[in-house]
Amino acid sequence: NYWLGDHYDRLQRFTMEALRSDTRAVIDWIAAVLIDGIAMVEELSDSDRALTELASLAGKVRAAYCGEYFDVYARLNPNAVASTAAALEMHTDIPSEELAPGVQFLHCRANTVEGGETLFVDGGRVANDLRSSNPGDFRTLSELTVPFRVHHDGHDMRARQRVIELDSDGAVSGVTMSQHMADVFDLPQAVLDGYYPAFRRFGNMLRDSKYVMRLRFTPGVCLVFDNHRIVHGRDAYAAQSGRRHLRGCYVDRGEMRSTYRAMMTAT
């Protein structure tokens, strides 16, 4: 189900207690992520264990180059934009890995700062709208690969991705967007003359208010979303006004689908 920026009221919500005790609730939760690309889980405890427990209901935690878990808060010596209080551009995570992480978990541990609203966009909806409004741009972004790179703290991860991913039937299966991890686009100049405008137009669509679902993270809430479909970002916030701490991890999409099929078979 593709959605627009007014999706928040229809965002499917589950409690940690229900998922812990009811197999049917877990099936419904995973189905919500598979169908809508995103779901909310509430009432997690303020502990590292809570995120591990939730992720294990969907599959195994999938390590990225930064480890199995990551923490998002403003640091004195940041190595990424996410570790500052600045606005975070709309993006999908870690396209610099050959197989970018599949399903992302973001658990809010604290949020008392001014500002810092979290932004989510259904990238599949935007990509399909681009296909209708500008098929040339759609074809360009779905056929050509461009390089992404992350280079710090002993890592030099590089991979090429298509900004719009298609399945074997030509349907949109995902999007990849990360201006802060984009490497130098190394396409021939004649190709770049068309690629950059298409990339820019798609990026502007992802920021269009009609697509952007805005929410303020509250402690105990975990947003679970498809990193190959849901594009996310953040407004800037006043770091000195309080504390904002999110803890995250990933599970592969195939792992979550496997869990869903196995549970459905067993019921």
C-alpha positions in Angstrom: 0.0 0.0 0.0 1.6 3.2 -1.1 0.9 6.3 1.0 1.3 10.1 1.2 2.4 12.5 3.9 -1.0 12.2 5.8 -0.3 8.6 6.6 0.6 9.1 10.3 -3.0 8.6 11.6 -3.1 5.3 9.6 0.4 4.1 10.7 -0.1 0.6 12.1 0.9 0.5 15.8 1.7 -2.5 18.0 2.9 -2.8 21.6 6.0 -4.7 22.7 3.9 -6.7 25.2 1.5 -7.8 22.5 4.4 -8.9 20.2 6.1 -10.7 23.1 3.0 -12.7 24.0 0.9 -13.1 20.8 2.1 -14.9 17.7 -0.7 -13.4 15.7 0.4 -9.9 16.6 3.9 -10.7 15.3 2.4 -11.9 12.0 0.3 -8.7 11.7 3.3 -6.5 12.6 5.6 -8.1 10.0 2.7 -7.9 7.4 2.4 -4.2 8.1 6.1 -3.6 7.4 5.9 -5.8 4.2 2.7 -4.0 2.9 3.1 -0.4 4.1 6.9 -0.4 4.4 6.7 0.9 8.0 5.1 0.2 11.3 5.4 1.5 14.9 6.1 -0.5 18.0 5.4 1.2 21.4 6.2 0.6 25.0 9.8 -0.6 24.6 11.9 -0.4 27.8 14.8 2.0 28.1 17.4 -0.6 27.5 19.7 -2.1 24.9 18.0 -5.4 25.4 14.6 -4.1 24.3 15.8 -3.4 20.7 17.5 -6.8 20.5 14.4 -8.6 21.7 12.2 -6.8 19.1 14.6 -7.4 16.2 14.9 -11.1 17.1 11.1 -11.5 16.5 11.7 -10.7 12.8 15.1 -12.4 12.3 18.7 -12.1 13.1 20.4 -8.7 13.6 22.4 -7.9 10.4 25.7 -6.2 11.1 26.7 -3.2 8.9 30.2 -1.8 8.6 29.5 0.2 11.8 28.6 -2.9 13.7 25.4 -4.7 14.8 23.9 -1.6 16.5 24.4 2.1 16.1 23.5 5.1 18.3 22.3 8.4 17.0 23.0 11.5 19.1 24.9 14.7 18.8 28.7 14.1 19.4 31.5 16.5 20.1 33.6 15.0 17.3 31.0 13.6 14.8 32.0 11.3 11.9 28.6 11.6 10.2 25.9 14.1 9.7 23.5 11.9 11.8 25.8 12.5 14.8 25.2 16.2 14.8 22.2 18.3 15.5 21.9 19.5 11.9 19.1 18.7 9.5 19.5 15.3 7.9 18.7 15.1 4.2 16.2 12.5 3.0 18.1 9.3 2.5 18.2 5.5 2.7 20.9 3.9 4.8 24.4 2.8 3.7 24.1 2.4 -0.1 27.9 2.2 0.0 27.5 -1.5 1.0 27.0 -3.8 -2.0 23.8 -5.1 -0.4 22.4 -2.2 1.6 20.7 -3.1 4.9 17.1 -4.3 4.4 14.8 -3.4 7.4 15.8 -0.7 9.8 14.8 -0.5 13.5 15.0 2.9 15.2 14.3 2.9 19.0 13.9 6.2 20.7 15.6 6.2 24.1 15.3 9.9 24.9 14.0 13.0 23.1 13.6 16.3 25.1 15.2 18.6 22.5 13.6 21.5 20.6 13.0 20.5 17.0 14.3 17.3 15.4 11.1 16.0 13.9 11.7 12.7 12.0 10.6 12.6 8.4 9.5 9.5 6.4 8.6 9.3 2.7 7.2 6.3 0.8 9.9 6.2 -1.9 8.0 3.6 -3.9 5.1 6.0 -4.2 7.3 8.9 -5.3 9.1 6.6 -7.8 5.9 5.5 -9.4 4.7 9.1 -9.6 7.9 10.0 -11.3 7.3 7.2 -13.8 3.9 8.8 -14.6 5.1 12.4 -14.7 8.5 12.0 -16.3 9.2 8.6 -17.8 12.5 9.8 -19.2 13.8 10.6 -15.7 12.4 7.3 -14.4 14.2 5.4 -17.1 17.5 7.2 -16.4 17.4 6.6 -12.7 16.3 3.0 -13.0 18.8 1.9 -15.7 22.1 3.6 -14.7 24.2 2.9 -11.6 26.1 5.6 -9.7 28.8 5.2 -7.0 28.3 5.6 -3.2 31.1 5.7 -0.7 31.7 6.0 3.1 35.3 6.6 4.1 36.2 7.1 7.8 37.4 5.3 10.9 39.3 2.7 9.0 36.5 2.0 6.5 36.3 2.6 2.8 33.0 1.1 1.7 32.1 1.5 -2.0 29.3 0.2 -4.1 27.3 1.1 -7.2 23.5 1.4 -7.0 20.5 2.3 -9.1 18.5 5.2 -7.5 15.3 3.4 -8.5 15.3 -0.4 -8.2 13.1 -2.6 -10.4 12.1 -6.2 -10.0 12.1 -8.7 -12.9 8.7 -7.6 -14.0 9.7 -3.9 -14.2 7.8 -2.9 -11.0 9.4 -0.6 -8.5 11.0 -2.7 -5.8 13.0 0.0 -4.0 14.8 3.3 -4.0 18.3 4.4 -3.0 19.0 8.0 -2.0 21.9 9.4 -0.1 23.4 12.6 -1.1 25.9 12.5 1.8 27.3 9.1 0.8 27.2 9.8 -3.0 30.6 9.5 -4.5 31.6 11.5 -7.6 29.2 10.4 -10.4 31.6 9.0 -13.0 29.3 8.7 -15.9 30.3 10.2 -19.3 29.6 13.9 -19.5 27.0 13.5 -22.2 25.1 11.1 -19.8 25.6 13.3 -16.8 24.0 16.2 -18.6 20.7 14.3 -18.3 21.4 12.3 -15.1 22.0 15.2 -12.8 18.7 17.0 -13.6 16.8 13.7 -13.2 18.5 13.0 -9.9 17.7 16.5 -8.7 14.1 16.4 -9.7 13.6 13.1 -7.9 15.4 14.4 -4.8 13.1 17.5 -4.9 10.0 15.2 -5.1 11.2 13.3 -2.0 11.1 16.6 -0.1 7.7 17.7 -1.4 5.4 18.2 1.7 2.6 16.1 0.1 4.8 13.0 0.5 6.5 13.7 3.8 5.1 12.1 7.0 6.4 14.1 10.0 6.5 12.8 13.6 8.2 13.5 16.8 9.9 10.4 18.3 8.8 9.7 21.9 10.8 7.5 24.3 9.8 3.8 24.1 8.8 4.0 20.4 10.5 2.0 17.7 9.9 2.7 14.0 10.5 -0.4 11.9 10.8 0.3 8.1 12.0 -1.0 4.8 15.3 0.7 4.0 14.9 0.0 0.3 11.5 1.7 0.1 11.1 4.2 3.0 13.3 7.3 2.7 13.9 9.1 6.0 15.4 12.3 7.3 15.3 14.7 10.2 14.8 18.4 11.0 17.6 20.3 12.7 17.3 20.5 16.5 18.9 22.6 19.4 21.5 20.2 20.9 21.7 22.3 24.1 18.0 22.2 24.7 17.9 18.6 25.9 18.8 15.0 25.0 18.0 13.1 21.9 19.1 9.5 21.6 18.0 6.8 19.0 19.4 3.3 18.9 19.2 1.3 15.7 19.9 -2.0 14.0 19.0 -3.8 10.8 17.5 -7.2 9.8 17.6 -8.4 6.2 14.4 -8.2 4.2 14.7 -11.8 3.2 15.1 -12.8 6.8 11.9 -11.0 7.8 9.9 -12.5 4.9 11.2 -16.0 5.9 10.0 -15.4 9.4 6.6 -14.3 8.2 6.2 -17.3 5.9 7.3 -19.8 8.6 4.9 -18.3 11.1 2.0 -18.3 8.7 2.7 -22.0 7.8 2.7 -22.9 11.5 -0.6 -21.2 12.4 
